[in-house]
Amino acid sequence: MKTEWIKKAPENVSVRPNLMDYEKAYHAFKWEDVALQFQGLPSGGLNIAHEAIDRHANGALAEKNALVWLGADGERREYTFAQMKQESARFANVLQSLGVGKGDRVFTLTTRLPEFYIAAIGIFKNCSVLCPLFAQFGPEPILQRMKKGDAKALLTTRAIFEKKVRPLLDELPELQTVILIDAPEDESGKIRSLSALMAQASDLFEIAPTDPEDMSILHFTSGTTGMPKGVVHVHKAIYMHWMSGKYVLDMHPDDIYWCTADPGWVTGTSYGIIAPWLHGITNIVNEAEFDAKRWYEILQNEKVTIWYTAPTAIRRLMRLELDPLREYDLANLRLVHSVGEPLNPEAVVWGVEKLGLPIHDNWWQTETGGIMIANFASQPIQLGSMGLPLLGVEAVIINHDSSSGVFEMAKTGQKGELAIKPGWPSMFRGYLHEEERYQKSFINGWYLTGDLAYKDEYGYFWFIGRADDIIKTSGHMVGPFEVESTLMEHPAVAEAGVIGKPDPVAGEVVKAFIALKAGFKPSEELRKELIGFGRQKLGAAVAPKEIEFQSDLPKTRSGKIMRRLLKAREMGLPEGDISTLEH
Ligand code: AMP
């Protein structure tokens, strides 16, 4: 067990004093207190759009920027809370005029355009369900998801529509309307122009009473095998978004916040739309894809104070020979968080050296709807650990085996499956149309996350791997992350993906796929050096026996290394569902 700590938050992090004593805050915490933060709808109930936008627009924050949009072509647009209220009201009226109502699924297939953010709030206002898809999906994953989600309407752009959706229309009989963001005029009764519809719509909209349990968002998650699952979320999830915005992301009224995630992934909705606006803070949206220089410029020019990103992006920044602290003015930046994959200790240290701040890891998943485990700004960071459970979240490690009936809580330091006590407000309420699959996620009153982890004597959680990624080699259980992290300590290694390769003697042997940093070339010498490096650091039982160089590792669109795909390719097996593979 590693116990390397980064002792305290840097000077300029204004921490929440009540979390300085985490233990005390954890035990005193009550969800009822969070309920007091919300205004509630005048018509009754709780609606995301009202709490995130309208109540600020009706109050002191009306003229404050809610959204600062940075277009891929260099354009910059600002939208105040008042404008967001009006524009989203228009969009809600558009939906009404199209006969799209409560519970109806509205899909979106666009890059991060302002119209998407306006539509998202409008969809919540109309009590319809937002179903955001990655714009880069090809026709097959689009069709699968829209069918499964019973798509009634779709918001997209002309180019995406022509290329990917028009050929599918016959297979989507339930789809009543396609709204094209950039079409000047309606094409037909079915294919409509957003601007024409918005021009006719009123900017006043009274939100109907909304039950906190009404469905708000449907996200699709791939899983390792089989068809993607439709993960159902509800309006009440804002309790978790508000609370984690305050205690993990440490949002204060004057913050400028940037979340780099695309809304096709849950981070891009929970924390790319909802959490910052619940706190009434300015949300930066960058339309363009990753570009290191542009990213540093955004941090500098927009004076970003809180930055929420992902290990894949951090690793890409680490690959380059830029020195952001020297080359850019990052004085405003005070907190950096990361989610989505294990954050290698190397990356946390890189943050300290190159950004002047440690990077705080946190853990959650599509099903949990919000952050569950985190390294709080006010707490020491334990390098390589995911952190401590959030207030109101009960996380445990359990050992279970349905065939033998074993079910027990793991002891400190003992590996097992990470499980969470149901009842946190942003918990998924089901897999759409798959009740049995949903029920299988629970055992003896606990939600099973599918991740292996352990808890140390300080109460910090450590990620080992997805249960289905674990390697069994000569009787040892090896978590790929541990091996990847070690390999990344070598100066030549930019990324590593580790799998178990079937072996007649050992069961499996550890094999590593490695992408090198700029300036390094694959060679037999380097391969041997890396094998030796692994042995020396990890011991012969755990170190990779085989190393293969690749210029880039296959990743999901949300940036996770696809070990499952590396393994299928290695073994010449079918690649399974690769709809989320980034090309
Ligand atoms: P998704 O539902 O696509 O967001 O994926 C969730 C999964 O990503 C989790 O179950 C973990 O396997 C992984 N994950 C997310 N955050 C972390 C983290 N901080 N450390 C390790 N794994 C993570």
Residues whose N, C-alpha, C, O or C-beta is under 5 A from the ligand:
A	BS01	AMP	T221 S338 V339 G340 E341 P342 L343 D361 N362 W363 W364 Q365 T366 E367 M386 T449 D451 F463 R466
